[in-house]
């Protein structure tokens, strides 16, 4: 059998094919990373020269040399803080209800399926919802509040799913132990489940929110305005956010605005990166504390 | 409302009676949180349908769904949505042509070839790729990919479906690859060992044993990625142009459903006009399309999952 030349020939081709495909698979895996590198280098090359203190502290302007991201940066921070205030309690509350309270009945399955489907709704549809519900029906206008509420609805499904995963990872034995000591359902949640699920909940929620903060589409539907030369001082003020400002600059034909867009992208990426870093730091800190 | 705790957990009824208001209040509050998601869905459906009805009072559904001219913003007005749907499917199709082979190959690599250390290094990088804001991808498509492509196709215009579709494909690679990888990792080790025992090469194990066993997850991943591509907005709004056109030529400027909504949102279209209501009719169609695809992928996984 081993000396059968036809078999050996076939074995060689099979092994050769295997080897060449393994190279192909590795290259496919590296494609994404390669594009990521090229993208970051492209953005840095175009934008880093335009990124200075003047850029951070100036309002948008028709003259590229004087333009900056001040109003957009503060708009993003406003929306981010308000979204966190709204979506964290509601999202974690939903996750607790589904994991700890809800009996396994039709309502629970309905809510769960519904959340999975909401996570797949295109972001622009949330923009339309915000436009007709918050901006018009509730007469909030094109305000920071309307923007943050829209962001909240959009980021909720992802936050809920992340929080559920974290809550599910708490060992059942811990719950049963507390129940055996006579704890109520809420006492178990408050003292047993939440403390050990918190790092996971926080990490997941912050990651979900950082995705939402980078979204431009729903915010354009809410706040069409792009030239803002003031920082919002109340939740009813008009606002703009970094992704809108970047979009505005990208859509201009002059090359200088392309550079401004790249500089704006760097600022946006730094904001998102610091959110992710916060998530990681929080997770590490709490994890250590619960392990002690 | 009855107090029920899931079966596995003994109901602490006695304690609750001592402090019924607090416990019940908290449970009610948590239920209210959970109902927010139900009301969101109701809100989306009611809002889209009601506003779209404002549009369908002036334009018949048949004209909307079968017309091949979309010129709502200038005279003579035509309200045929097919050019927008065509543009959407063209860019999403290009995206899936990129993401399917690359994502699948990288899923095979990560689940069948890569050592643990490599996987731990590569997966976070792919997650970063998925976390890049779409407006950044749009910038990349317009300022990097388009000039590059124009060296190859000198006749190509600045705004085109190809560049937007390619970059969108890169954007959904992590989705295809991580969902397919999950499906492949779920295939039991014993199946692979049996194939290796028969003398199969790694490639043969991957393509003839693991992939067929994971096919339901892989198909679901592709449908979800396609639905994501259809709903993607900023890349096409920046790089694909704003010319509604029924064409299969990826070098031309087109307009997608999502980028049309953005175009109207940016303009000063007065509230209450037919032009204003068009975005809700288009939004409703977009919502229905993506919802059907998401439901289909969920059904597909349930129906065709191999159980071990």
Interface residues (C-beta under 8 A of the other chain):
Chain A: X14 X15 X17 X18 X21 X22 X24 X25 X26 X28 X29 X31 X32 X33 X35 X36 X38 X39 X42 X43 X46 X89 X90 X91 X93 X94 X96 X97 X98 X101 X102 X103 X104 X110 X111 X113 X114 X115 X116 X117 X118 X120 X121 X122 X123 X124 X125 X126 X127 X128 X129 X131 X132 X133 X136 X153 X156 X157 X160 X172 X175 X176 X179 X182 X183 X184 X185 X186 X207 X210 X211 X214 X215 X216 X217 X220 X221 X224 X243 X246 X247 X250 X251 X258 X261 X262 X265 X268 X269 X272 X276
Chain B: X4 X5 X6 X7 X8 X9 X10 X12 X14 X15 X16 X19 X22 X23 X26 X27 X29 X30 X31 X32 X33 X34 X35 X36 X37 X38 X40 X41 X43 X44 X47 X48 X51 X101 X102 X103 X105 X106 X108 X109 X110 X113 X114 X122 X125 X126 X128 X129 X131 X132 X133 X134 X135 X136 X137 X138 X139 X140 X142 X143 X144 X170 X173 X174 X177 X201 X202 X203 X204 X224 X227 X228 X230 X231 X232 X233 X234 X237 X238 X258 X261 X262 X265 X266 X267 X271 X279 X280 X283 X286 X287 X290 X291 X294 X295 X298
